[in-house]
Amino acid sequence: MNATQSSRAAGLLLVVAGAIHLLVPRLLLRIAAVGYDTALAVEFEPRANASRRVRLVGVAMLAAGAHLLYHGGVRPR
């Protein structure tokens, strides 16, 4: 696999992860709460705007993934 193919694969993963962040932010927050409790034995208490912030991360992931898919790398060729 060359650099362009691996960049495009990473872009596809970012697009999928970004879509998940946009579609089910509350589920991701619940999974994080269970993970924190299980692995770290700490309380995870998301604040009021946590879902919105998870969606914003999703938008950034979608943008980065789309860039990698289109250009095949960080810098356009």
C-alpha atoms as a printed R data frame, in Angstrom:
   type eleno elety resid chain resno       x      y      z
1  ATOM     1    CA   MET     A     1   0.000  0.000  0.000
2  ATOM     2    CA   ASN     A     2   1.494  3.340 -1.011
3  ATOM     3    CA   ALA     A     3   1.174  6.681  0.799
4  ATOM     4    CA   THR     A     4  -1.804  7.846 -1.255
5  ATOM     5    CA   GLN     A     5  -3.740  4.644 -0.614
6  ATOM     6    CA   SER     A     6  -3.045  4.740  3.126
7  ATOM     7    CA   SER     A     7  -4.033  8.414  3.293
8  ATOM     8    CA   ARG     A     8  -7.289  7.643  1.526
9  ATOM     9    CA   ALA     A     9  -7.935  4.712  3.890
10 ATOM    10    CA   ALA     A    10  -7.351  7.026  6.862
11 ATOM    11    CA   GLY     A    11  -9.693  9.548  5.231
12 ATOM    12    CA   LEU     A    12 -12.408  6.942  4.904
13 ATOM    13    CA   LEU     A    13 -12.035  5.991  8.575
14 ATOM    14    CA   LEU     A    14 -12.262  9.656  9.568
15 ATOM    15    CA   VAL     A    15 -15.417 10.137  7.489
16 ATOM    16    CA   VAL     A    16 -17.061  7.092  9.089
17 ATOM    17    CA   ALA     A    17 -16.021  8.147 12.610
18 ATOM    18    CA   GLY     A    18 -17.177 11.718 11.942
19 ATOM    19    CA   ALA     A    19 -20.572 10.498 10.756
20 ATOM    20    CA   ILE     A    20 -20.932  8.400 13.909
21 ATOM    21    CA   HIS     A    21 -20.083 11.459 16.031
22 ATOM    22    CA   LEU     A    22 -22.744 13.471 14.213
23 ATOM    23    CA   LEU     A    23 -25.454 10.811 14.336
24 ATOM    24    CA   VAL     A    24 -25.164  9.330 17.857
25 ATOM    25    CA   PRO     A    25 -23.301 11.719 20.172
26 ATOM    26    CA   ARG     A    26 -25.232 10.660 23.287
27 ATOM    27    CA   LEU     A    27 -24.412  6.998 22.691
28 ATOM    28    CA   LEU     A    28 -20.729  7.896 22.410
29 ATOM    29    CA   LEU     A    29 -20.950  9.816 25.683
30 ATOM    30    CA   ARG     A    30 -22.573  6.821 27.393
31 ATOM    31    CA   ILE     A    31 -19.873  4.515 26.047
32 ATOM    32    CA   ALA     A    32 -17.231  6.942 27.348
33 ATOM    33    CA   ALA     A    33 -18.896  6.966 30.779
34 ATOM    34    CA   VAL     A    34 -18.852  3.159 30.952
35 ATOM    35    CA   GLY     A    35 -15.246  3.074 29.754
36 ATOM    36    CA   TYR     A    36 -14.092  5.644 32.298
37 ATOM    37    CA   ASP     A    37 -15.889  3.789 35.080
38 ATOM    38    CA   THR     A    38 -14.575  0.368 34.040
39 ATOM    39    CA   ALA     A    39 -11.011  1.164 33.001
40 ATOM    40    CA   LEU     A    40 -10.164  4.151 35.172
41 ATOM    41    CA   ALA     A    41 -12.634  3.821 38.072
42 ATOM    42    CA   VAL     A    42 -13.608  7.497 37.830
43 ATOM    43    CA   GLU     A    43 -16.922  9.328 37.375
44 ATOM    44    CA   PHE     A    44 -17.599 10.725 33.924
45 ATOM    45    CA   GLU     A    45 -20.225 13.450 34.052
46 ATOM    46    CA   PRO     A    46 -20.802 15.171 30.687
47 ATOM    47    CA   ARG     A    47 -21.961 18.774 30.863
48 ATOM    48    CA   ALA     A    48 -24.996 20.280 29.183
49 ATOM    49    CA   ASN     A    49 -23.320 21.065 25.835
50 ATOM    50    CA   ALA     A    50 -21.347 17.814 25.577
51 ATOM    51    CA   SER     A    51 -23.466 16.422 22.700
52 ATOM    52    CA   ARG     A    52 -22.949 19.606 20.725
53 ATOM    53    CA   ARG     A    53 -19.192 19.412 21.236
54 ATOM    54    CA   VAL     A    54 -19.138 15.768 20.157
55 ATOM    55    CA   ARG     A    55 -20.943 16.817 16.971
56 ATOM    56    CA   LEU     A    56 -18.400 19.595 16.386
57 ATOM    57    CA   VAL     A    57 -15.604 17.030 16.646
58 ATOM    58    CA   GLY     A    58 -17.553 14.988 14.090
59 ATOM    59    CA   VAL     A    59 -17.659 17.928 11.687
60 ATOM    60    CA   ALA     A    60 -13.885 18.355 12.001
61 ATOM    61    CA   MET     A    61 -13.357 14.633 11.406
62 ATOM    62    CA   LEU     A    62 -15.589 14.732  8.322
63 ATOM    63    CA   ALA     A    63 -13.702 17.712  6.914
64 ATOM    64    CA   ALA     A    64 -10.292 16.117  7.499
65 ATOM    65    CA   GLY     A    65 -11.459 12.789  6.105
66 ATOM    66    CA   ALA     A    66 -12.980 14.377  3.018
67 ATOM    67    CA   HIS     A    67  -9.732 16.248  2.391
68 ATOM    68    CA   LEU     A    68  -7.684 13.055  2.628
69 ATOM    69    CA   LEU     A    69 -10.098 11.158  0.395
70 ATOM    70    CA   TYR     A    70 -10.095 13.853 -2.269
71 ATOM    71    CA   HIS     A    71  -6.400 14.799 -2.262
72 ATOM    72    CA   GLY     A    72  -4.833 11.502 -1.195
73 ATOM    73    CA   GLY     A    73  -2.590 13.241  1.334
74 ATOM    74    CA   VAL     A    74  -2.227 16.147  3.696
75 ATOM    75    CA   ARG     A    75  -0.889 18.426  0.985
76 ATOM    76    CA   PRO     A    76  -2.760 18.625 -2.323
77 ATOM    77    CA   ARG     A    77  -0.771 17.347 -5.314
